[in-house]
Amino acid sequence: MDWYLHQHWIPGGFFVQVEQTWKGNGQELHMMEILSYDPIKKIHTSSSFASDASTWALTATFDNATSLEM
């Protein structure tokens, strides 16, 4: 399995765009993820989209060394 990851700040500096490629067993999957942070609610959010038409979204909070994803 080969995995390629590239991430960069979207202009304005409030969001991060993550691009991934997974290759293995003769298949290739491309994914794009947008990461953000809400300073009022103090939560991280992620919205993800893949080349196989799958999508997912999550929110996460961090408390010292503990994380909670929903």
C-alpha positions as CSV (number, residue, x, y, z in Angstrom):
1,M,0.0,0.0,0.0
2,D,1.3,3.4,-1.0
3,W,0.0,6.6,0.6
4,Y,0.6,10.2,-0.5
5,L,-0.5,13.1,1.7
6,H,-0.3,16.9,1.0
7,Q,-1.8,19.6,3.1
8,H,-1.7,23.3,2.9
9,W,-3.5,26.4,4.3
10,I,-6.3,27.7,2.2
11,P,-5.8,31.4,1.5
12,G,-6.9,33.5,4.5
13,G,-5.4,31.0,7.0
14,F,-8.6,29.7,8.5
15,F,-8.9,26.3,6.8
16,V,-6.5,23.5,5.9
17,Q,-7.0,21.4,2.7
18,V,-5.7,17.9,2.8
19,E,-5.2,15.8,-0.3
20,Q,-4.5,12.1,-0.1
21,T,-3.9,9.3,-2.6
22,W,-4.0,5.6,-1.6
23,K,-2.7,3.0,-4.0
24,G,-2.8,-0.8,-3.5
25,N,-4.0,-4.0,-5.0
26,G,-4.4,-2.4,-8.4
27,Q,-6.7,0.3,-7.1
28,E,-6.2,4.0,-6.5
29,L,-8.4,6.3,-4.2
30,H,-8.1,10.1,-4.1
31,M,-9.5,12.0,-1.1
32,M,-9.8,15.7,-0.2
33,E,-10.5,16.9,3.3
34,I,-11.2,20.4,4.6
35,L,-10.2,21.0,8.3
36,S,-11.5,24.0,10.3
37,Y,-11.6,25.2,13.9
38,D,-14.5,27.1,15.5
39,P,-12.9,29.3,18.3
40,I,-16.3,30.0,19.9
41,K,-17.4,26.4,20.2
42,K,-13.8,25.2,20.6
43,I,-14.3,22.3,18.2
44,H,-12.4,21.1,15.1
45,T,-14.4,20.0,12.1
46,S,-13.6,17.9,9.0
47,S,-15.5,17.4,5.8
48,S,-14.1,14.7,3.4
49,F,-14.8,13.7,-0.1
50,A,-13.4,10.6,-2.0
51,S,-13.1,9.6,-5.6
52,D,-15.3,6.6,-5.0
53,A,-18.2,9.1,-4.2
54,S,-18.0,8.5,-0.4
55,T,-18.1,11.4,2.0
56,W,-17.9,11.8,5.7
57,A,-17.8,14.6,8.3
58,L,-16.7,14.7,11.9
59,T,-16.2,17.0,14.8
60,A,-13.4,16.7,17.4
61,T,-12.5,18.2,20.7
62,F,-9.2,18.0,22.5
63,D,-8.5,18.1,26.2
64,N,-4.8,17.9,26.9
65,A,-3.8,14.4,25.6
66,T,-7.4,13.2,25.0
67,S,-9.4,13.6,21.8
68,L,-13.1,12.9,21.2
69,E,-14.4,12.4,17.6
70,M,-18.1,12.3,16.8
